[in-house]
Amino acid sequence: MAALANVCRAAVAGFVLAGGAHAAEVAACLSASDTREQVRAHKLLEPYAALKTAAQQRKAEALSARLCVNGDDYVYEITLLHRDGRLIHVEMNAGTGKLIARPAHEPKDGRDAHDQPAKN
Protein backbone atom coordinates (compact mmCIF):
# COMPACT_ATOMS: atom_id res chain seq x y z
CA MET A 1 0.00 0.00 0.00
CA ALA A 2 2.87 2.38 0.81
CA ALA A 3 4.45 1.62 -2.56
CA LEU A 4 1.23 2.57 -4.32
CA ALA A 5 1.08 5.84 -2.38
CA ASN A 6 4.68 6.62 -3.40
CA VAL A 7 3.89 5.91 -7.05
CA CYS A 8 0.86 8.20 -6.87
CA ARG A 9 2.89 10.98 -5.25
CA ALA A 10 5.58 10.64 -7.91
CA ALA A 11 3.00 10.74 -10.70
CA VAL A 12 1.37 13.87 -9.27
CA ALA A 13 4.75 15.55 -8.80
CA GLY A 14 5.71 14.68 -12.37
CA PHE A 15 2.41 16.01 -13.68
CA VAL A 16 2.86 19.30 -11.83
CA LEU A 17 6.49 19.70 -12.90
CA ALA A 18 5.80 18.74 -16.51
CA GLY A 19 2.77 21.01 -16.69
CA GLY A 20 4.68 24.25 -16.18
CA ALA A 21 2.27 27.13 -16.75
CA HIS A 22 -0.66 24.74 -17.21
CA ALA A 23 -0.15 23.43 -13.67
CA ALA A 24 -1.10 26.86 -12.34
CA GLU A 25 -4.52 26.45 -14.01
CA VAL A 26 -5.38 23.22 -12.16
CA ALA A 27 -8.45 23.76 -10.01
CA ALA A 28 -9.01 22.38 -6.52
CA CYS A 29 -12.18 20.28 -6.49
CA LEU A 30 -14.48 20.09 -3.49
CA SER A 31 -16.04 17.18 -1.64
CA ALA A 32 -19.80 16.60 -1.81
CA SER A 33 -20.41 18.27 1.57
CA ASP A 34 -18.21 21.26 0.68
CA THR A 35 -20.04 21.51 -2.66
CA ARG A 36 -23.41 21.73 -0.90
CA GLU A 37 -22.03 24.39 1.44
CA GLN A 38 -20.56 26.51 -1.38
CA VAL A 39 -23.70 26.18 -3.54
CA ARG A 40 -25.76 27.61 -0.67
CA ALA A 41 -23.22 30.27 0.33
CA HIS A 42 -22.57 31.62 -3.18
CA LYS A 43 -25.97 30.85 -4.78
CA LEU A 44 -24.37 28.60 -7.38
CA LEU A 45 -26.11 26.29 -9.82
CA GLU A 46 -26.97 22.92 -8.22
CA PRO A 47 -24.85 19.98 -9.50
CA TYR A 48 -27.90 18.17 -10.88
CA ALA A 49 -28.97 21.24 -12.86
CA ALA A 50 -25.42 21.64 -14.23
CA LEU A 51 -25.37 17.98 -15.34
CA LYS A 52 -28.80 18.22 -16.94
CA THR A 53 -27.95 21.43 -18.83
CA ALA A 54 -24.61 20.12 -20.11
CA ALA A 55 -26.17 16.81 -21.18
CA GLN A 56 -28.90 18.60 -23.12
CA GLN A 57 -26.48 20.99 -24.81
CA ARG A 58 -24.03 18.24 -25.82
CA LYS A 59 -26.71 15.61 -26.55
CA ALA A 60 -25.05 13.10 -24.24
CA GLU A 61 -25.74 11.17 -21.03
CA ALA A 62 -24.69 12.86 -17.79
CA LEU A 63 -22.16 10.87 -15.74
CA SER A 64 -20.60 13.14 -13.11
CA ALA A 65 -20.02 16.71 -12.00
CA ARG A 66 -17.47 18.08 -9.56
CA LEU A 67 -17.43 21.62 -8.22
CA CYS A 68 -13.94 23.06 -8.40
CA VAL A 69 -12.42 26.37 -7.33
CA ASN A 70 -10.11 28.05 -9.83
CA GLY A 71 -8.93 31.32 -8.30
CA ASP A 72 -12.12 33.21 -7.46
CA ASP A 73 -14.24 31.24 -9.93
CA TYR A 74 -16.42 28.22 -9.22
CA VAL A 75 -16.45 25.75 -12.12
CA TYR A 76 -18.16 22.40 -12.59
CA GLU A 77 -16.01 19.74 -14.25
CA ILE A 78 -18.60 17.59 -16.01
CA THR A 79 -18.20 14.18 -17.63
CA LEU A 80 -20.72 13.05 -20.24
CA LEU A 81 -21.08 9.89 -22.32
CA HIS A 82 -21.88 10.44 -25.99
CA ARG A 83 -24.11 7.95 -27.84
CA ASP A 84 -21.12 6.70 -29.84
CA GLY A 85 -19.30 5.76 -26.61
CA ARG A 86 -16.94 8.76 -26.40
CA LEU A 87 -16.39 10.44 -23.05
CA ILE A 88 -16.91 14.18 -23.20
CA HIS A 89 -15.34 16.47 -20.59
CA VAL A 90 -16.74 19.98 -20.29
CA GLU A 91 -16.44 22.83 -17.83
CA MET A 92 -19.31 25.04 -16.77
CA ASN A 93 -19.31 28.30 -14.85
CA ALA A 94 -21.17 27.37 -11.65
CA GLY A 95 -22.53 30.89 -11.23
CA THR A 96 -23.92 31.46 -14.72
CA GLY A 97 -24.46 27.92 -16.03
CA LYS A 98 -22.59 28.72 -19.25
CA LEU A 99 -20.23 26.17 -20.76
CA ILE A 100 -16.61 27.29 -20.86
CA ALA A 101 -14.72 26.98 -24.16
CA ARG A 102 -12.46 23.96 -24.45
CA PRO A 103 -8.71 24.48 -24.06
CA ALA A 104 -6.62 24.18 -27.22
CA HIS A 105 -4.73 21.10 -25.91
CA GLU A 106 -7.73 18.77 -26.12
CA PRO A 107 -7.92 16.29 -29.00
CA LYS A 108 -9.27 17.87 -32.18
CA ASP A 109 -10.12 14.66 -34.03
CA GLY A 110 -13.30 14.05 -32.04
CA ARG A 111 -11.87 11.23 -29.93
CA ASP A 112 -11.32 11.36 -26.21
CA ALA A 113 -7.73 11.15 -25.02
CA HIS A 114 -8.55 7.75 -23.44
CA ASP A 115 -9.91 6.17 -26.63
CA GLN A 116 -7.98 3.47 -28.40
CA PRO A 117 -6.26 4.57 -31.63
CA ALA A 118 -8.23 3.85 -34.80
CA LYS A 119 -7.17 0.69 -36.62
CA ASN A 120 -6.51 0.92 -40.34
N, C-alpha and C positions, 0 to 999 in steps of 0.2 A: 504494500500500500504506500509506503514511504517512497519507493522508487517511482511509482506512478505520479505522486505529488511532485517529485523533483522534475520529471519529464514535463509535466504541465507547466511548472514554473519556468523551465527553460524555454518552452514553446512560446509562452506569453512574453518573456523577455526578448526573445528573438523577434517576435512580431512587432513589439514596440520599437526595438532598435532598427529593424528593417524598414519600418513605416516612415521614419523621419517626420516630415511635416504632416503626413496623413495621421500619424499617431496622435497628434494634438486634437484631431477632429473626433476621436473616439468618445462616444457618449457613455455616461454611467447610467446603467439601467436599474430600475427600482424593483423591489419585491412587491408582491401582490398587496400586502397591507400598506406599504408606503405609497403605492399607486393610488389606493382608495383615499388615503389621507391627502395627497397632493391634488387629486381630482376635486375633492371638496374644497380645499383651501384656495385653489387658484381658478375654480370654476372651469375646469378642463372638460373636454369631450370624454364621455365614458368609454372604456375599452371596447365594449360590445358595439357601441355606435360607430367607433372608428373602424372596427373589423367589417361591419356591415357596409359602411360607405365605401371602403376600399374594395371589397369584394364586388360590389355592384359596378363600380367604375372600371375595374379591370376584368370584369366578367370571369371571375374565378371563385373558388371555394375558400372561405376564411379558415385559416389554421391557428394562428396565434398573433398576439399583440403584446408588446412590452413597452411600458412608458420609460423613456430615458431622458436624462437631463444633459443638454449640450450647451454649456455656458449658462445663459439666462433663459434658454428656450426649452420647452417641453415638447418632445417628439415621440410619436409612437413608431416603433419598428414593427412592421407587419409582415407576416409570411402568409402567402396565398398559394393555392394549388390550382393551376390552370387545367382545363379539360384535357389537354394533350399530355399531362403528366409533369409539366415543368413547374418548378418552384419559382414563385415570384416574390421578391423582397422589395417592399416599398416603405417609404417614410412619410409620415403625416404630421403636420403641425397640430399638436394636441389642443391648442387654443382656438384655432380657426377651422380645423377639419379639412384643410387643403393638403393635397398630396404635394410632396416636395420633389423637385426634379431629380432624376437619377444622376449620380456622379459619373464622370466620363470614364472611370476605370472599370465599369461593369461591362460584361460581354455584350457585344453589339450584334452578334449573329442570332439572337433570339433564344439561345440556350442558357441555362443556368450554369454557373461555374462548377456545380457538382455533377452535371450530366456527363455521361460517357461520351467520348468522341464519336462522331458519325463514322460508320464503316462504309468503305467504298466498294 
